[in-house]
Amino acid sequence: MWKHLILLCAMLGTAKFYGVDISTYYQDLADSTKDFPILSYTVLSALILIIFTFFLKNSSLILGIIRLIIRLIQEISLFAVSLISFGSIYWAIWEDGNPWQDFQSILPIPAIFLLTVVICTNIIDFNQPIIKIFIPYIALAAISFLVVNLAPI
């Protein structure tokens, strides 16, 4: 989680150093994701991955490919949850915005993929303690949501 925070600070610091107007990109992204049905595509792709994992868990070659895909999705989702959590706190404090309200259709996507990774990993190897990795990230997202929406910033 700390590597994600350091990477986010480096990205924001670089953007501020070079004079990039982040609020323009923020508003463009908020406007373009209002009516896009990306959440339904995400759920569909997560269900397809779970079904493939369930039916192909006994094939050794395909199982290695599925594990690689699951690990890639896991790392991207963990980074996305950290980026959303720390970024929304930053945005609420310094830019006077609320990403939890502006991006309602795309913020649940990393959580859906994290749940998919947990289910697929439990299908492949039930004894692997994968849930211990995800509890801090889900708690971070919940704390970020509460801080941004309930605290008087």
DSSP file (Angstrom, degrees, kcal/mol; ACC not computed):
  #  RESIDUE AA STRUCTURE BP1 BP2  ACC     N-H-->O    O-->H-N    N-H-->O    O-->H-N    TCO  KAPPA ALPHA  PHI   PSI    X-CA   Y-CA   Z-CA
    1    1 A M     >        0   0    0      0, 0.0     4,-1.8     0, 0.0     5,-0.1   0.000 360.0 360.0 360.0 -34.8    0.0    0.0    0.0
    2    2 A W  H  >  +     0   0    0      1,-0.2     4,-2.5     2,-0.2     5,-0.2   0.865 360.0  55.8 -69.0 -34.1    2.9    2.4    0.7
    3    3 A K  H  > S+     0   0    0      1,-0.2     4,-2.0     2,-0.2    -1,-0.2   0.858 107.4  50.6 -65.9 -31.8    4.4    1.9   -2.7
    4    4 A H  H  > S+     0   0    0      2,-0.2     4,-2.3     1,-0.2    -1,-0.2   0.885 110.0  49.4 -70.4 -38.6    1.1    3.0   -4.2
    5    5 A L  H  X S+     0   0    0     -4,-1.8     4,-2.5     2,-0.2    -2,-0.2   0.909 111.6  48.6 -65.5 -42.1    1.0    6.1   -2.0
    6    6 A I  H  X S+     0   0    0     -4,-2.5     4,-2.2     2,-0.2    -2,-0.2   0.907 111.8  49.6 -64.9 -40.9    4.5    7.0   -3.0
    7    7 A L  H  X S+     0   0    0     -4,-2.0     4,-2.2     2,-0.2    -2,-0.2   0.896 111.0  49.4 -65.2 -40.2    3.7    6.5   -6.7
    8    8 A L  H  X S+     0   0    0     -4,-2.3     4,-2.7     2,-0.2     5,-0.2   0.916 111.0  49.3 -64.8 -43.0    0.6    8.7   -6.4
    9    9 A C  H  X S+     0   0    0     -4,-2.5     4,-2.6     1,-0.2    -2,-0.2   0.889 111.2  50.3 -63.0 -38.1    2.6   11.4   -4.6
   10   10 A A  H  X S+     0   0    0     -4,-2.2     4,-2.3     2,-0.2    -1,-0.2   0.902 111.5  48.3 -66.3 -39.9    5.2   11.2   -7.3
   11   11 A M  H  X S+     0   0    0     -4,-2.2     4,-2.3     2,-0.2    -2,-0.2   0.937 115.2  43.7 -65.2 -46.4    2.6   11.5  -10.0
   12   12 A L  H  X S+     0   0    0     -4,-2.7     4,-2.5     2,-0.2    -2,-0.2   0.895 114.1  50.7 -67.0 -39.3    0.8   14.5   -8.4
   13   13 A G  H  X S+     0   0    0     -4,-2.6     4,-2.4    -5,-0.2    -1,-0.2   0.898 111.1  48.4 -64.5 -40.4    4.1   16.2   -7.7
   14   14 A T  H  X S+     0   0    0     -4,-2.3     4,-2.2     2,-0.2    -2,-0.2   0.909 111.4  50.2 -65.4 -41.5    5.3   15.7  -11.3
   15   15 A A  H  <>S+     0   0    0     -4,-2.3     5,-2.8     1,-0.2     4,-0.4   0.912 113.4  45.4 -64.0 -42.0    2.0   17.1  -12.5
   16   16 A K  H ><5S+     0   0    0     -4,-2.5     3,-0.7     3,-0.2    -1,-0.2   0.879 111.2  53.9 -67.1 -37.5    2.2   20.1  -10.3
   17   17 A F  H 3<5S+     0   0    0     -4,-2.4    -2,-0.2     1,-0.2    -1,-0.2   0.899 112.8  42.0 -64.7 -41.1    5.9   20.7  -11.2
   18   18 A Y  T 3<5S-     0   0    0     -4,-2.2    -1,-0.2    -5,-0.1    -2,-0.2   0.405 115.7-113.8 -89.2   3.7    5.2   20.8  -14.9
   19   19 A G  T < 5 +     0   0    0     -3,-0.7     2,-0.4    -4,-0.4    -3,-0.2   0.780  52.2 168.1  75.2  28.4    2.0   22.9  -14.4
   20   20 A V      < -     0   0    0     -5,-2.8     2,-1.2    -6,-0.2    -1,-0.2  -0.612  35.8-132.3 -76.8 130.1   -0.5   20.3  -15.6
   21   21 A D    >>  -     0   0    0     -2,-0.4     4,-1.0     1,-0.2     3,-0.6  -0.710  26.5-179.4 -85.0  97.4   -4.1   21.3  -14.8
   22   22 A I  H 3> S+     0   0    0     -2,-1.2     4,-2.5     1,-0.2    -1,-0.2   0.820  74.0  65.4 -70.0 -31.5   -5.5   18.2  -13.2
   23   23 A S  H 3> S+     0   0    0      1,-0.2     4,-2.4     2,-0.2    -1,-0.2   0.820  97.7  55.0 -64.9 -30.0   -8.9   19.6  -12.6
   24   24 A T  H <> S+     0   0    0     -3,-0.6     4,-2.3     2,-0.2    -1,-0.2   0.931 111.0  44.2 -66.4 -45.1   -9.5   19.9  -16.4
   25   25 A Y  H  X S+     0   0    0     -4,-1.0     4,-2.4     2,-0.2    -2,-0.2   0.880 112.2  54.1 -65.5 -37.5   -8.8   16.2  -16.9
   26   26 A Y  H  X S+     0   0    0     -4,-2.5     4,-2.5     2,-0.2    -2,-0.2   0.941 110.6  44.8 -60.6 -48.6  -10.9   15.4  -13.8
   27   27 A Q  H  X S+     0   0    0     -4,-2.4     4,-2.3     2,-0.2    -2,-0.2   0.889 112.3  51.8 -66.6 -39.4  -13.9   17.3  -15.2
   28   28 A D  H  X S+     0   0    0     -4,-2.3     4,-2.0     2,-0.2    -1,-0.2   0.909 112.5  46.0 -62.6 -41.7  -13.5   15.8  -18.7
   29   29 A L  H  X S+     0   0    0     -4,-2.4     4,-1.3     2,-0.2    -2,-0.2   0.894 111.8  51.4 -68.3 -39.8  -13.3   12.3  -17.2
   30   30 A A  H  < S+     0   0    0     -4,-2.5    -2,-0.2    -5,-0.2     4,-0.2   0.891 112.6  46.3 -64.0 -38.8  -16.3   12.9  -15.0
   31   31 A D  H >< S+     0   0    0     -4,-2.3     3,-0.7     1,-0.2     4,-0.3   0.860 111.9  50.2 -71.6 -35.1  -18.4   14.2  -18.0
   32   32 A S  H 3< S+     0   0    0     -4,-2.0    -1,-0.2     1,-0.2    -2,-0.2   0.697 109.2  50.6 -80.0 -17.4  -17.4   11.3  -20.2
   33   33 A T  T 3< S+     0   0    0     -4,-1.3     3,-0.3     1,-0.1    -1,-0.2   0.318  81.5  95.4-101.6   9.3  -18.3    8.5  -17.8
   34   34 A K  S <  S+     0   0    0     -3,-0.7    -1,-0.1     1,-0.2    -2,-0.1   0.941  99.5  19.3 -64.2 -47.9  -21.8    9.7  -16.8
   35   35 A D  S    S+     0   0    0     -4,-0.3    -1,-0.2    -3,-0.2    -2,-0.1   0.134  92.3 116.4-113.8  19.6  -23.7    7.5  -19.3
   36   36 A F        -     0   0    0     -3,-0.3     2,-1.6     1,-0.1     3,-0.4  -0.790  59.4-141.7 -93.6 127.3  -21.3    4.8  -20.2
   37   37 A P     >  +     0   0    0      0, 0.0     4,-1.1     0, 0.0     3,-0.3  -0.242  54.3 134.7 -83.3  51.6  -22.4    1.3  -19.1
   38   38 A I  H  >  +     0   0    0     -2,-1.6     4,-2.0     1,-0.2     5,-0.1   0.787  61.8  64.6 -71.9 -26.7  -18.9    0.1  -18.0
   39   39 A L  H  > S+     0   0    0     -3,-0.4     4,-2.1     1,-0.2    -1,-0.2   0.894 101.4  49.3 -65.1 -39.2  -20.1   -1.4  -14.8
   40   40 A S  H  > S+     0   0    0     -3,-0.3     4,-2.1     1,-0.2    -1,-0.2   0.877 110.7  50.4 -68.5 -36.2  -22.2   -4.0  -16.6
   41   41 A Y  H  X S+     0   0    0     -4,-1.1     4,-2.4     2,-0.2    -1,-0.2   0.861 109.5  52.3 -66.6 -35.2  -19.3   -4.9  -18.8
   42   42 A T  H  X S+     0   0    0     -4,-2.0     4,-2.2     2,-0.2    -2,-0.2   0.923 109.7  46.9 -66.7 -44.8  -17.1   -5.3  -15.7
   43   43 A V  H  X S+     0   0    0     -4,-2.1     4,-2.4     2,-0.2    -2,-0.2   0.903 112.6  51.1 -63.8 -40.6  -19.5   -7.7  -14.0
   44   44 A L  H  X S+     0   0    0     -4,-2.1     4,-2.2     1,-0.2    -2,-0.2   0.925 111.3  46.6 -63.4 -45.1  -19.8   -9.7  -17.2
   45   45 A S  H  X S+     0   0    0     -4,-2.4     4,-2.1     2,-0.2    -1,-0.2   0.860 111.5  52.3 -67.1 -34.0  -16.0  -10.0  -17.6
   46   46 A A  H  X S+     0   0    0     -4,-2.2     4,-2.1     2,-0.2    -2,-0.2   0.914 110.0  48.3 -66.5 -42.4  -15.7  -11.0  -14.0
   47   47 A L  H  X S+     0   0    0     -4,-2.4     4,-2.4     2,-0.2    -2,-0.2   0.892 110.1  52.1 -65.1 -38.5  -18.3  -13.7  -14.3
   48   48 A I  H  X S+     0   0    0     -4,-2.2     4,-2.7     2,-0.2    -1,-0.2   0.912 109.5  49.5 -63.4 -42.2  -16.6  -15.0  -17.5
   49   49 A L  H  X S+     0   0    0     -4,-2.1     4,-2.3     2,-0.2    -2,-0.2   0.896 111.4  49.0 -64.1 -39.8  -13.3  -15.2  -15.6
   50   50 A I  H  X S+     0   0    0     -4,-2.1     4,-2.2     2,-0.2    -2,-0.2   0.914 112.4  47.9 -65.4 -42.4  -14.9  -17.1  -12.7
   51   51 A I  H  X S+     0   0    0     -4,-2.4     4,-2.4     2,-0.2     5,-0.2   0.923 112.1  49.2 -65.7 -44.1  -16.6  -19.5  -15.1
   52   52 A F  H  X S+     0   0    0     -4,-2.7     4,-2.2     1,-0.2    -1,-0.2   0.911 111.8  49.5 -60.2 -42.1  -13.3  -20.1  -17.0
   53   53 A T  H  < S+     0   0    0     -4,-2.3     4,-0.4    -5,-0.2    -1,-0.2   0.900 111.5  49.1 -63.7 -41.0  -11.4  -20.7  -13.8
   54   54 A F  H >< S+     0   0    0     -4,-2.2     3,-0.5     1,-0.2    -2,-0.2   0.920 117.8  38.1 -66.0 -44.4  -14.1  -23.1  -12.5
   55   55 A F  H 3< S+     0   0    0     -4,-2.4     3,-0.3     1,-0.2    -1,-0.2   0.762 122.2  41.4 -81.4 -24.4  -14.2  -25.2  -15.7
   56   56 A L  T >< S+     0   0    0     -4,-2.2     3,-0.9    -5,-0.2    -1,-0.2   0.168  77.8 107.1-109.3  18.4  -10.4  -25.1  -16.5
   57   57 A K  T <  S+     0   0    0     -3,-0.5    -1,-0.2    -4,-0.4    -2,-0.1   0.690  78.2  54.7 -72.4 -16.0   -8.9  -25.6  -13.1
   58   58 A N  T 3  S+     0   0    0     -3,-0.3     2,-0.6    -4,-0.1    -1,-0.2   0.557  85.9  91.1 -93.5  -8.7   -7.8  -29.2  -13.8
   59   59 A S    <>  -     0   0    0     -3,-0.9     4,-2.0     1,-0.2     5,-0.1  -0.787  64.2-157.1 -88.3 120.0   -5.9  -28.3  -17.0
   60   60 A S  H  > S+     0   0    0     -2,-0.6     4,-1.5     2,-0.2    -1,-0.2   0.888  87.7  46.0 -70.1 -40.0   -2.3  -27.6  -16.0
   61   61 A L  H  > S+     0   0    0      2,-0.2     4,-1.4     1,-0.2    -1,-0.2   0.944 118.1  41.3 -68.0 -47.4   -1.3  -25.5  -19.0
   62   62 A I  H  > S+     0   0    0      1,-0.2     4,-2.6     2,-0.2    -1,-0.2   0.825 109.1  61.2 -71.1 -30.3   -4.3  -23.3  -18.9
   63   63 A L  H  X S+     0   0    0     -4,-2.0     4,-2.5     1,-0.2    -1,-0.2   0.887 102.4  51.7 -63.4 -37.9   -4.2  -23.1  -15.1
   64   64 A G  H  X S+     0   0    0     -4,-1.5     4,-1.9     2,-0.2    -1,-0.2   0.893 111.2  47.2 -64.0 -39.9   -0.8  -21.4  -15.3
   65   65 A I  H  X S+     0   0    0     -4,-1.4     4,-2.4     2,-0.2    -2,-0.2   0.907 112.0  50.1 -66.9 -41.7   -2.2  -18.9  -17.7
   66   66 A I  H  X S+     0   0    0     -4,-2.6     4,-2.7     1,-0.2    -2,-0.2   0.899 109.4  51.5 -64.8 -40.2   -5.2  -18.3  -15.5
   67   67 A R  H  X S+     0   0    0     -4,-2.5     4,-2.5     2,-0.2    -1,-0.2   0.897 110.0  49.9 -62.7 -39.1   -3.0  -17.8  -12.5
   68   68 A L  H  X S+     0   0    0     -4,-1.9     4,-2.2     2,-0.2    -2,-0.2   0.919 112.2  46.9 -64.6 -43.2   -1.0  -15.2  -14.4
   69   69 A I  H  X S+     0   0    0     -4,-2.4     4,-2.6     2,-0.2    -2,-0.2   0.909 112.5  50.0 -63.9 -42.1   -4.1  -13.4  -15.4
   70   70 A I  H  X S+     0   0    0     -4,-2.7     4,-2.4     2,-0.2    -2,-0.2   0.905 110.8  49.3 -64.6 -41.3   -5.5  -13.5  -11.9
   71   71 A R  H  X S+     0   0    0     -4,-2.5     4,-2.3     2,-0.2    -1,-0.2   0.896 111.5  49.5 -65.2 -39.4   -2.2  -12.1  -10.5
   72   72 A L  H  X S+     0   0    0     -4,-2.2     4,-2.2     2,-0.2     5,-0.2   0.924 112.3  47.1 -64.4 -44.9   -2.1   -9.3  -13.1
   73   73 A I  H  X S+     0   0    0     -4,-2.6     4,-2.5     1,-0.2    -2,-0.2   0.882 110.5  54.8 -63.4 -37.8   -5.7   -8.4  -12.3
   74   74 A Q  H  X S+     0   0    0     -4,-2.4     4,-2.5    -5,-0.2    -2,-0.2   0.945 110.2  43.8 -61.8 -49.1   -4.9   -8.5   -8.5
   75   75 A E  H  X S+     0   0    0     -4,-2.3     4,-2.1     1,-0.2    -2,-0.2   0.904 115.3  48.1 -66.2 -40.9   -2.0   -6.1   -8.8
   76   76 A I  H  X S+     0   0    0     -4,-2.2     4,-2.3     2,-0.2    -1,-0.2   0.908 113.6  48.0 -65.2 -40.9   -3.9   -3.7  -11.1
   77   77 A S  H  X S+     0   0    0     -4,-2.5     4,-2.6     2,-0.2    -2,-0.2   0.899 110.4  50.7 -68.4 -40.4   -6.9   -3.7   -8.8
   78   78 A L  H  X S+     0   0    0     -4,-2.5     4,-2.1    -5,-0.2    -1,-0.2   0.914 112.7  47.0 -63.5 -41.1   -4.9   -3.1   -5.6
   79   79 A F  H  X S+     0   0    0     -4,-2.1     4,-2.8    -5,-0.2    -2,-0.2   0.909 112.0  50.8 -64.8 -40.5   -3.2   -0.2   -7.3
   80   80 A A  H  X S+     0   0    0     -4,-2.3     4,-2.7     2,-0.2     5,-0.2   0.896 109.5  49.8 -65.8 -39.7   -6.6    1.2   -8.5
   81   81 A V  H  X S+     0   0    0     -4,-2.6     4,-2.5     2,-0.2    -1,-0.2   0.917 113.7  46.1 -64.8 -41.8   -8.1    0.9   -5.0
   82   82 A S  H  X S+     0   0    0     -4,-2.1     4,-2.8    -5,-0.2     5,-0.5   0.925 113.2  49.6 -64.3 -43.9   -5.1    2.7   -3.5
   83   83 A L  H  X S+     0   0    0     -4,-2.8     4,-2.1     1,-0.2     5,-0.2   0.919 113.8  45.3 -61.4 -44.8   -5.2    5.4   -6.2
   84   84 A I  H  X S+     0   0    0     -4,-2.7     4,-2.1     3,-0.2     5,-0.2   0.921 116.3  45.8 -65.0 -44.1   -9.0    5.9   -5.8
   85   85 A S  H  X S+     0   0    0     -4,-2.5     4,-1.6    -5,-0.2    -2,-0.2   0.970 121.0  34.9 -67.1 -54.7   -8.7    6.0   -2.0
   86   86 A F  H  X S+     0   0    0     -4,-2.8     4,-2.4     1,-0.2    -1,-0.2   0.888 118.8  53.2 -68.0 -38.0   -5.7    8.3   -1.6
   87   87 A G  H  X S+     0   0    0     -4,-2.1     4,-2.8    -5,-0.5    -1,-0.2   0.868 107.1  50.6 -65.9 -36.8   -6.7   10.4   -4.7
   88   88 A S  H  X S+     0   0    0     -4,-2.1     4,-2.3    -5,-0.2    -1,-0.2   0.872 110.5  49.4 -71.0 -34.8  -10.2   11.0   -3.4
   89   89 A I  H  X S+     0   0    0     -4,-1.6     4,-2.0    -5,-0.2     5,-0.2   0.934 113.5  47.1 -66.2 -44.0   -8.9   12.2   -0.1
   90   90 A Y  H  X>S+     0   0    0     -4,-2.4     4,-2.8     1,-0.2     5,-0.6   0.939 113.8  47.9 -58.6 -47.3   -6.4   14.5   -1.9
   91   91 A W  H  X5S+     0   0    0     -4,-2.8     6,-1.3     1,-0.2     4,-1.2   0.874 111.4  49.9 -66.1 -37.0   -9.1   15.8   -4.2
   92   92 A A  H  <5S+     0   0    0     -4,-2.3     4,-0.2     4,-0.2    -1,-0.2   0.865 117.5  39.9 -69.3 -35.1  -11.5   16.5   -1.4
   93   93 A I  H  <5S+     0   0    0     -4,-2.0    -2,-0.2    -5,-0.2    -3,-0.2   0.941 131.1  18.8 -80.4 -48.5   -9.0   18.4    0.7
   94   94 A W  H  <5S+     0   0    0     -4,-2.8    -3,-0.2    -5,-0.2    -2,-0.1   0.710 130.6  36.7-102.2 -21.8   -7.1   20.4   -1.9
   95   95 A E  S  <<S-     0   0    0     -4,-1.2    -3,-0.2    -5,-0.6    -4,-0.1   0.425  94.1-127.4-113.6   0.8   -9.3   20.6   -5.0
   96   96 A D        +     0   0    0     -5,-0.4     2,-0.3    -4,-0.2    -4,-0.2   0.913  66.0 119.9  53.3  52.3  -12.8   20.8   -3.4
   97   97 A G        -     0   0    0     -6,-1.3    -1,-0.2    -9,-0.2    -2,-0.1  -0.884  57.6-137.7-134.7 168.7  -14.3   17.9   -5.3
   98   98 A N    >>  -     0   0    0     -2,-0.3     4,-2.2     1,-0.1     3,-1.2  -0.836  13.5-177.2-131.6  95.4  -15.9   14.6   -4.4
   99   99 A P  H 3> S+     0   0    0      0, 0.0     4,-2.3     0, 0.0     8,-0.1   0.782  81.9  67.3 -63.6 -25.3  -14.8   11.7   -6.7
  100  100 A W  H 34 S+     0   0    0      1,-0.2     7,-0.1     2,-0.2    45,-0.0   0.807 112.1  33.0 -66.0 -26.6  -17.1    9.3   -4.9
  101  101 A Q  H X4 S+     0   0    0     -3,-1.2     3,-0.7     2,-0.1    -1,-0.2   0.790 118.8  51.2 -94.4 -33.4  -20.1   11.2   -6.3
  102  102 A D  H 3< S+     0   0    0     -4,-2.2     3,-0.2     1,-0.2    -2,-0.2   0.814 118.4  35.7 -75.3 -29.3  -18.6   12.3   -9.6
  103  103 A F  T >X  +     0   0    0     -4,-2.3     4,-1.8    -5,-0.2     3,-0.7  -0.324  69.7 140.0-119.8  49.6  -17.5    8.8  -10.6
  104  104 A Q  T <4 S+     0   0    0     -3,-0.7    -1,-0.2     1,-0.2    -2,-0.1   0.802  72.0  52.9 -63.2 -29.5  -20.2    6.6   -9.2
  105  105 A S  T 34 S+     0   0    0     -3,-0.2    -1,-0.2     1,-0.2    -2,-0.1   0.719 117.7  32.4 -83.2 -19.6  -20.3    4.3  -12.3
  106  106 A I  T X4 S+     0   0    0     -3,-0.7     3,-0.9     2,-0.1    -2,-0.2   0.600  97.4  78.3-114.0 -11.7  -16.6    3.5  -12.4
  107  107 A L  T 3< S+     0   0    0     -4,-1.8     4,-0.5     1,-0.2    -3,-0.1   0.828  90.0  56.4 -70.0 -30.3  -15.4    3.5   -8.7
  108  108 A P  T 3> S+     0   0    0      0, 0.0     4,-2.2     0, 0.0    -1,-0.2   0.617  84.7  88.4 -74.5  -7.6  -16.8    0.0   -7.9
  109  109 A I  H <> S+     0   0    0     -3,-0.9     4,-2.2     1,-0.2     5,-0.2   0.912  86.1  46.7 -61.3 -47.5  -14.8   -1.6  -10.7
  110  110 A P  H  > S+     0   0    0      0, 0.0     4,-2.2     0, 0.0    -1,-0.2   0.886 112.2  52.0 -62.5 -35.0  -11.6   -2.3   -8.8
  111  111 A A  H  > S+     0   0    0     -4,-0.5     4,-2.2     2,-0.2    -2,-0.2   0.882 108.3  51.2 -66.5 -36.9  -13.6   -3.8   -5.9
  112  112 A I  H  X S+     0   0    0     -4,-2.2     4,-2.0     1,-0.2    -1,-0.2   0.918 111.8  46.8 -64.5 -42.7  -15.5   -6.1   -8.3
  113  113 A F  H  X S+     0   0    0     -4,-2.2     4,-2.3     2,-0.2    -2,-0.2   0.846 109.6  53.9 -69.8 -32.4  -12.2   -7.3   -9.7
  114  114 A L  H  X S+     0   0    0     -4,-2.2     4,-2.2     2,-0.2    -2,-0.2   0.920 109.6  47.8 -64.8 -42.4  -10.8   -7.8   -6.2
  115  115 A L  H  X S+     0   0    0     -4,-2.2     4,-2.3     1,-0.2    -2,-0.2   0.886 110.4  52.8 -63.7 -38.2  -13.8  -10.0   -5.4
  116  116 A T  H  X S+     0   0    0     -4,-2.0     4,-2.8     2,-0.2     5,-0.2   0.904 108.1  50.4 -62.4 -42.3  -13.2  -11.8   -8.7
  117  117 A V  H  X S+     0   0    0     -4,-2.3     4,-2.5     2,-0.2     5,-0.2   0.904 110.4  49.8 -63.6 -41.3   -9.6  -12.5   -7.7
  118  118 A V  H  X S+     0   0    0     -4,-2.2     4,-2.0     2,-0.2    -2,-0.2   0.927 113.6  45.3 -63.0 -44.8  -10.6  -13.8   -4.3
  119  119 A I  H  X S+     0   0    0     -4,-2.3     4,-1.8     2,-0.2    -2,-0.2   0.931 115.0  46.9 -65.9 -45.6  -13.2  -16.1   -5.8
  120  120 A C  H  X S+     0   0    0     -4,-2.8     4,-2.2     1,-0.2    -2,-0.2   0.890 112.0  50.4 -65.3 -39.0  -10.9  -17.4   -8.6
  121  121 A T  H  X S+     0   0    0     -4,-2.5     4,-3.0    -5,-0.2     7,-0.2   0.883 110.0  50.5 -66.7 -37.4   -8.0  -18.0   -6.2
  122  122 A N  H  < S+     0   0    0     -4,-2.0    -1,-0.2    -5,-0.2    -2,-0.2   0.820 109.2  52.1 -69.3 -29.7  -10.3  -19.9   -3.8
  123  123 A I  H  < S+     0   0    0     -4,-1.8     3,-0.3    -5,-0.1    -2,-0.2   0.920 117.1  38.3 -68.3 -43.5  -11.5  -22.1   -6.8
  124  124 A I  H  < S+     0   0    0     -4,-2.2     2,-0.4     1,-0.3    -2,-0.2   0.954 138.5   5.1 -73.0 -51.0   -7.9  -22.9   -7.7
  125  125 A D    ><  -     0   0    0     -4,-3.0     3,-1.1    -5,-0.2    -1,-0.3  -0.880  59.4-172.2-141.8 103.0   -6.4  -23.2   -4.3
  126  126 A F  T 3  S+     0   0    0     -2,-0.4    -1,-0.1    -3,-0.3    -4,-0.1   0.744  83.7  60.3 -69.7 -23.2   -8.7  -23.0   -1.3
  127  127 A N  T 3  S+     0   0    0      2,-0.1    -1,-0.2    -5,-0.0    -5,-0.1   0.551  76.1 105.9 -84.7  -6.9   -5.8  -23.0    1.3
  128  128 A Q  S <  S-     0   0    0     -3,-1.1     2,-2.3    -7,-0.2     3,-0.3  -0.612  71.3-136.0 -76.9 125.0   -4.2  -19.9    0.0
  129  129 A P    >   +     0   0    0      0, 0.0     3,-0.7     0, 0.0     4,-0.3  -0.385  50.1 146.0 -80.4  66.5   -4.8  -17.0    2.5
  130  130 A I  T >>  +     0   0    0     -2,-2.3     3,-1.2     1,-0.2     4,-0.9   0.766  57.8  69.1 -75.1 -26.1   -5.7  -14.4   -0.2
  131  131 A I  H 3> S+     0   0    0     -3,-0.3     4,-1.5     1,-0.3    -1,-0.2   0.775  88.0  66.4 -68.0 -24.6   -8.3  -12.6    1.8
  132  132 A K  H <4 S+     0   0    0     -3,-0.7    -1,-0.3     1,-0.2    -2,-0.2   0.770  98.6  53.6 -67.0 -24.4   -5.6  -11.2    4.1
  133  133 A I  H <> S+     0   0    0     -3,-1.2     4,-0.5    -4,-0.3    -1,-0.2   0.855 111.5  44.0 -74.2 -35.2   -4.1   -9.2    1.3
  134  134 A F  H  X S+     0   0    0     -4,-0.9     4,-2.4    -3,-0.2     5,-0.3   0.714  92.7  76.5 -89.7 -21.7   -7.4   -7.5    0.4
  135  135 A I  H  X S+     0   0    0     -4,-1.5     4,-2.4     1,-0.2     5,-0.2   0.910  96.0  48.6 -60.1 -44.8   -8.8   -6.6    3.8
  136  136 A P  H  > S+     0   0    0      0, 0.0     4,-2.1     0, 0.0    -1,-0.2   0.886 112.9  48.8 -63.1 -35.2   -6.5   -3.5    4.3
  137  137 A Y  H  X S+     0   0    0     -4,-0.5     4,-2.1     2,-0.2    -2,-0.2   0.896 112.2  46.6 -72.1 -39.6   -7.3   -2.2    0.8
  138  138 A I  H  X S+     0   0    0     -4,-2.4     4,-2.2     2,-0.2    -1,-0.2   0.889 113.1  50.4 -68.1 -37.7  -11.0   -2.6    1.3
  139  139 A A  H  X S+     0   0    0     -4,-2.4     4,-2.6    -5,-0.3    -2,-0.2   0.887 108.6  53.0 -65.2 -37.9  -10.7   -0.9    4.7
  140  140 A L  H  X S+     0   0    0     -4,-2.1     4,-2.4     2,-0.2    -2,-0.2   0.914 109.8  47.7 -62.1 -43.1   -8.7    1.9    3.0
  141  141 A A  H  X S+     0   0    0     -4,-2.1     4,-2.4     2,-0.2    -2,-0.2   0.901 112.6  49.0 -65.1 -40.2  -11.5    2.4    0.5
  142  142 A A  H  X S+     0   0    0     -4,-2.2     4,-2.3     2,-0.2    -2,-0.2   0.910 112.3  47.7 -66.4 -41.6  -14.1    2.5    3.2
  143  143 A I  H  X S+     0   0    0     -4,-2.6     4,-2.7     2,-0.2     5,-0.2   0.907 111.9  50.7 -65.2 -41.2  -12.1    5.0    5.3
  144  144 A S  H  X S+     0   0    0     -4,-2.4     4,-2.5    -5,-0.2     5,-0.2   0.920 110.1  49.8 -62.0 -43.5  -11.6    7.2    2.3
  145  145 A F  H  X S+     0   0    0     -4,-2.4     4,-2.3     1,-0.2     5,-0.3   0.924 113.5  45.7 -60.6 -45.2  -15.3    7.1    1.5
  146  146 A L  H  X>S+     0   0    0     -4,-2.3     4,-2.3     2,-0.2     5,-0.8   0.894 113.5  49.0 -67.0 -40.1  -16.2    8.0    5.1
  147  147 A V  H  X5S+     0   0    0     -4,-2.7     4,-1.0     3,-0.2    -2,-0.2   0.928 115.8  42.8 -65.3 -44.2  -13.6   10.8    5.3
  148  148 A V  H  <5S+     0   0    0     -4,-2.5     5,-0.2    -5,-0.2    -2,-0.2   0.891 124.4  33.7 -71.0 -39.2  -14.6   12.4    2.0
  149  149 A N  H  <5S+     0   0    0     -4,-2.3    -2,-0.2    -5,-0.2    -3,-0.2   0.759 129.1  28.3 -92.2 -25.4  -18.4   12.1    2.5
  150  150 A L  H  <5S+     0   0    0     -4,-2.3    -3,-0.2    -5,-0.3    -2,-0.1   0.731  97.6  84.9-110.4 -26.1  -18.9   12.6    6.2
  151  151 A A  S  <<S-     0   0    0     -4,-1.0     2,-1.6    -5,-0.8    -4,-0.0  -0.576  80.2-121.0 -82.0 139.4  -16.0   14.7    7.4
  152  152 A P              0   0    0      0, 0.0    -1,-0.1     0, 0.0    -4,-0.1  -0.598 360.0 360.0 -78.6  90.0  -16.3   18.5    7.2
  153  153 A I              0   0    0     -2,-1.6   -57,-0.1    -5,-0.2    -5,-0.0   0.425 360.0 360.0 -95.3 360.0  -13.3   19.3    5.0
